Amino acid sequence: MTTSTRGMTDPLDSTDPQVLDYILVPHRNFNLINGVHSPDEVDQIQNWEIRDSDIFAVTYPKSGTIWMQQILTLIEAKGDVTPTTEHLNAQRVPWIELIGGEKEFNATPSPRLRVTHLQYKFMPLAVRQKKGKVIYVARNPKDVLVSYYHFHKYAAMLETPKDFNDFFEKFMEGKVYGNCWFEHIKTWYAKRHNMNFLYITYEDMIKDLRSIVERMCRFLGKDLTEEQMASVVEHSTFRTMKQNLQANYKTVPDSLLDHNKGTFMRKGTIGDWKNHFTVAQSERFDSVFQEKMRDLPLSFAWDINDVNSAT
């Protein structure tokens, strides 16, 4: 499969049975994926012309990306579920960093909804001058690590880890797509005042999805009726999305996602890291977290009980 034959919106859209020999390609201290990203095209993103109506959802991998694709689609459609059942979420809200992303971006009418895993330094200069809007979704990094580990086991474009311990080390060293979780969130959050910026967490979405959707609507200037709001929330729940073939990636060919080895929407909960981390790994992670995050006024729910006790 050549890069020119891959879908512009998402590498997972392809039905070609061949799969590239995917490897991570370091570029400006950020790992890209061969055959999925082009360093030259990624560098051109900073020059994109941005409209005030453009909306970018930013996540580190496995932090609620497809959740945001679903919610943004439904908000824009005022609760009408039709777009979410007729097109893959990656077609409705594509990644900006994929090969062919600029051509598609320029051809899309407003409002243009996009997602990205890129670091702040790659974003369009206009976004960094308060053009468009940015929604950053963060998730507690222990659960990110576990979810990313399971994703690596069945995603053809990523290296299959030897075991959890092996992946733990690579994640801690930033030797994965997305690089270091700490660097990703710190650089984005530190630059938040340069953008029209909304920060939300995966855990808050689990705790009170409606409240988060309402915050997003206020931020985006969207006024929904009670019926429209209820529809957005209902069709953005984990339960509903897991049953939606256009949202759960079940239609993606086994050559790209081996559905016998895993599922894109796995648990959608908080605290699964406790089923994987050893005590030593947890203590080591906590130590790194405290050191790396000491200057950021951010906190996370590490267990579902943390969320339940706060309600």
BELDA-V222135 format. One record per residue. N is the residue number from 0. RES is the residue in one small letter. PSI is psi as a letter, one per 30 degrees, with the letter a starting at -180 (NA if undefined). D_LAST is the distance of its C-alpha to the last C-alpha in Angstrom with 2 decimals. Layout:
BEGIN
n/res/psi/d_last
N/RES/PSI/D_LAST
N/RES/PSI/D_LAST
END
This chain:
BEGIN
n/res/psi/d_last
0/m/k/50.08
1/t/l/50.67
2/t/f/48.07
3/s/f/49.72
4/t/f/48.93
5/r/l/45.21
6/g/k/42.84
7/m/e/42.12
8/t/f/38.47
9/d/k/37.44
10/p/f/39.45
11/l/f/37.80
12/d/f/39.45
13/s/k/42.85
14/t/g/44.63
15/d/k/47.35
16/p/f/47.59
17/q/l/48.62
18/v/k/46.15
19/l/l/46.89
20/d/i/47.05
21/y/k/43.85
22/i/l/43.68
23/l/k/41.73
24/v/j/43.80
25/p/k/43.13
26/h/j/43.47
27/r/h/42.95
28/n/h/40.85
29/f/k/38.60
30/n/k/38.97
31/l/l/39.85
32/i/k/40.64
33/n/k/44.29
34/g/f/44.94
35/v/e/41.52
36/h/l/41.81
37/s/k/44.88
38/p/e/45.02
39/d/e/47.26
40/e/e/44.97
41/v/e/41.90
42/d/f/43.94
43/q/f/44.79
44/i/e/41.20
45/q/f/41.40
46/n/g/44.19
47/w/k/42.45
48/e/k/42.70
49/i/k/39.30
50/r/l/38.53
51/d/f/35.98
52/s/f/34.38
53/d/k/33.88
54/i/k/30.34
55/f/k/29.63
56/a/k/26.54
57/v/k/26.86
58/t/l/25.48
59/y/k/26.63
60/p/k/27.54
61/k/h/24.92
62/s/g/22.04
63/g/g/21.33
64/t/e/24.74
65/i/f/25.43
66/w/e/21.96
67/m/e/22.97
68/q/e/26.38
69/q/e/25.00
70/i/e/22.68
71/l/e/25.47
72/t/e/27.99
73/l/e/26.08
74/i/e/25.35
75/e/e/29.03
76/a/g/30.10
77/k/h/27.99
78/g/f/26.37
79/d/k/29.72
80/v/f/29.29
81/t/e/33.00
82/p/f/32.94
83/t/f/30.29
84/t/f/32.53
85/e/f/35.86
86/h/k/35.36
87/l/k/33.72
88/n/f/30.77
89/a/f/32.90
90/q/e/35.59
91/r/e/33.34
92/v/i/31.74
93/p/l/34.16
94/w/k/34.14
95/i/f/36.34
96/e/f/37.76
97/l/l/39.40
98/i/k/43.16
99/g/g/44.21
100/g/e/41.04
101/e/e/42.94
102/k/e/45.27
103/e/e/42.49
104/f/e/40.48
105/n/f/43.55
106/a/f/44.24
107/t/k/40.81
108/p/l/40.54
109/s/l/37.80
110/p/k/34.91
111/r/j/35.01
112/l/k/31.76
113/r/l/31.86
114/v/l/29.98
115/t/l/31.16
116/h/g/30.67
117/l/l/33.29
118/q/l/33.10
119/y/e/33.31
120/k/f/37.05
121/f/f/37.93
122/m/l/36.36
123/p/k/38.61
124/l/e/39.90
125/a/e/39.07
126/v/e/35.35
127/r/g/35.66
128/q/g/37.24
129/k/h/34.40
130/k/k/35.79
131/g/a/33.34
132/k/k/29.60
133/v/k/27.65
134/i/j/24.09
135/y/k/23.28
136/v/k/20.69
137/a/l/19.96
138/r/k/18.64
139/n/k/18.48
140/p/f/22.20
141/k/e/22.30
142/d/e/20.92
143/v/e/23.21
144/l/e/26.11
145/v/e/25.57
146/s/e/25.17
147/y/e/28.19
148/y/e/30.16
149/h/e/29.80
150/f/e/30.70
151/h/f/33.81
152/k/f/34.96
153/y/g/35.56
154/a/j/36.01
155/a/f/39.75
156/m/g/39.55
157/l/l/38.00
158/e/k/39.55
159/t/k/38.67
160/p/k/37.48
161/k/e/39.51
162/d/a/36.46
163/f/e/32.99
164/n/e/34.57
165/d/e/36.83
166/f/e/34.08
167/f/e/31.97
168/e/e/34.96
169/k/e/35.56
170/f/e/32.00
171/m/e/32.15
172/e/f/35.51
173/g/g/34.47
174/k/h/37.06
175/v/l/35.13
176/y/k/34.81
177/g/f/32.45
178/n/b/33.79
179/c/k/31.71
180/w/e/27.95
181/f/e/27.94
182/e/e/30.80
183/h/e/29.30
184/i/e/26.07
185/k/e/27.90
186/t/e/30.70
187/w/e/28.62
188/y/e/26.23
189/a/f/29.22
190/k/g/30.97
191/r/e/28.14
192/h/f/30.06
193/n/f/32.98
194/m/l/31.13
195/n/j/29.15
196/f/k/26.04
197/l/k/22.37
198/y/k/20.19
199/i/l/17.11
200/t/l/15.68
201/y/e/15.65
202/e/e/12.35
203/d/e/10.72
204/m/e/12.78
205/i/e/11.45
206/k/e/7.76
207/d/i/8.94
208/l/e/12.71
209/r/e/13.74
210/s/e/12.50
211/i/e/14.47
212/v/e/17.38
213/e/e/17.57
214/r/e/17.80
215/m/e/20.44
216/c/e/22.33
217/r/e/22.56
218/f/e/23.75
219/l/f/26.24
220/g/h/27.42
221/k/k/26.68
222/d/j/26.35
223/l/k/25.18
224/t/l/25.43
225/e/e/22.66
226/e/e/24.47
227/q/e/24.87
228/m/e/21.25
229/a/e/20.25
230/s/e/22.93
231/v/e/21.85
232/v/e/18.32
233/e/e/19.73
234/h/g/22.44
235/s/g/20.35
236/t/l/18.20
237/f/e/19.25
238/r/e/20.68
239/t/e/22.83
240/m/e/23.98
241/k/f/25.04
242/q/f/27.37
243/n/j/28.75
244/l/f/31.87
245/q/f/31.92
246/a/f/28.49
247/n/g/28.59
248/y/g/32.03
249/k/f/33.57
250/t/f/36.64
251/v/k/37.43
252/p/k/40.64
253/d/f/40.54
254/s/f/42.81
255/l/e/39.94
256/l/j/36.93
257/d/j/37.90
258/h/f/35.59
259/n/f/36.94
260/k/f/35.41
261/g/a/31.93
262/t/k/29.75
263/f/e/28.35
264/m/j/24.99
265/r/d/24.46
266/k/e/20.97
267/g/h/18.41
268/t/a/15.89
269/i/k/14.81
270/g/g/16.92
271/d/f/20.13
272/w/f/22.06
273/k/f/21.99
274/n/f/24.34
275/h/e/26.81
276/f/k/26.91
277/t/l/29.18
278/v/e/28.32
279/a/e/30.92
280/q/e/29.56
281/s/e/26.04
282/e/e/27.54
283/r/e/29.82
284/f/e/27.15
285/d/e/25.05
286/s/e/28.25
287/v/e/29.03
288/f/e/25.57
289/q/e/25.78
290/e/e/29.30
291/k/e/28.85
292/m/g/25.65
293/r/f/26.50
294/d/g/27.48
295/l/k/24.45
296/p/h/21.42
297/l/k/19.07
298/s/l/16.45
299/f/l/14.92
300/a/k/12.46
301/w/f/15.12
302/d/k/13.55
303/i/f/11.18
304/n/f/9.92
305/d/e/9.12
306/v/e/6.65
307/n/e/5.39
308/s/f/5.55
309/a/f/3.79
310/t/NA/0.00
END
